[in-house]
Every structure is written in structure tokens, then in C-alpha cells.
Amino acid sequence: MKIKQLSYLISAVGVLVGILVSVRMGALAIAVALGFFVAPDIRGMRTIEKIIPVALIVALITIALALPRR
């Protein structure tokens, strides 16, 4: 299985987990999927193309940490 296909699978699972179980775990799963999706192409990207995915990953992790625990 290719890394990008794996990232699609992880993101779909993350969305389902976010809807059904825990938004926190869903956000973390989507952040991991985004990291896997961007990782193979990171060396060929320009600086601005690297900043946007990294900012999204940081935002998803921040959301996961900021949510209250139950």
C-alpha cells in the first residue's frame, strides 16, 4: 500500500472517529494522515508549500490539546 493511499485511509478513519467517538482522537488522526500525505514530497516543495501543511498539522494538534477532557 502506498503512503498516500494509507494517508487517505487514516484520514477517513479519523473523520469517522471524530464523528462517532472523540473529536480529539479524530483531529490527531487527521494530523497524522496529513503528515503522511505530505512527507514523500516535502523535499521538492518550496518554502510556502511546506508552511501551509505544517500550519494545518499544528492547528489540528492544538485543537486536540485545547478540547476539554471528559
C-alpha positions as CSV (number, residue, x, y, z in Angstrom):
1,M,0.0,0.0,0.0
2,K,1.4,3.4,-0.9
3,I,1.9,6.1,1.7
4,K,-0.7,8.4,0.1
5,Q,-3.3,5.7,0.0
6,L,-2.5,4.9,3.6
7,S,-3.0,8.6,4.5
8,Y,-6.4,8.6,2.8
9,L,-7.4,5.6,4.9
10,I,-6.1,7.2,8.1
11,S,-7.9,10.4,7.3
12,A,-11.2,8.6,6.6
13,V,-10.9,6.7,9.9
14,G,-10.0,9.9,11.7
15,V,-13.2,11.6,10.4
16,L,-15.3,8.6,11.5
17,V,-13.6,8.5,14.9
18,G,-14.1,12.3,15.2
19,I,-17.8,12.0,14.4
20,L,-18.6,8.8,16.4
21,V,-16.2,8.7,19.3
22,S,-13.8,11.5,20.1
23,V,-13.1,14.8,18.3
24,R,-9.6,14.8,19.9
25,M,-8.6,11.5,18.5
26,G,-10.1,12.3,15.1
27,A,-8.1,15.5,14.9
28,L,-4.9,13.7,15.8
29,A,-5.6,11.0,13.3
30,I,-6.2,13.6,10.5
31,A,-2.9,15.4,11.5
32,V,-1.0,12.1,11.2
33,A,-2.7,11.4,7.8
34,L,-1.7,14.9,6.6
35,G,1.9,14.3,7.7
36,F,2.0,11.0,5.8
37,F,0.5,12.7,2.8
38,V,3.0,15.5,2.6
39,A,6.1,13.5,3.7
40,P,7.1,12.0,0.4
41,D,7.1,15.3,-1.5
42,I,8.5,17.6,1.2
43,R,12.0,17.9,-0.2
44,G,10.7,19.1,-3.6
45,M,8.4,21.7,-2.2
46,R,9.0,25.4,-2.0
47,T,9.0,27.1,1.4
48,I,5.5,28.4,1.2
49,E,4.3,24.9,0.1
50,K,5.8,23.5,3.3
51,I,4.4,26.1,5.6
52,I,0.7,25.5,4.9
53,P,0.6,21.8,5.6
54,V,2.8,22.2,8.7
55,A,0.5,25.0,9.9
56,L,-2.5,22.7,9.4
57,I,-0.9,19.9,11.4
58,V,0.0,22.3,14.2
59,A,-3.6,23.7,14.2
60,L,-5.1,20.2,14.4
61,I,-2.8,19.2,17.3
62,T,-3.6,22.5,19.0
63,I,-7.4,21.8,18.6
64,A,-6.9,18.3,20.1
65,L,-5.0,19.6,23.1
66,A,-7.4,22.5,23.7
67,L,-10.5,20.4,23.8
68,P,-11.7,19.6,27.4
69,R,-11.3,16.1,28.6
70,R,-14.4,14.2,29.8
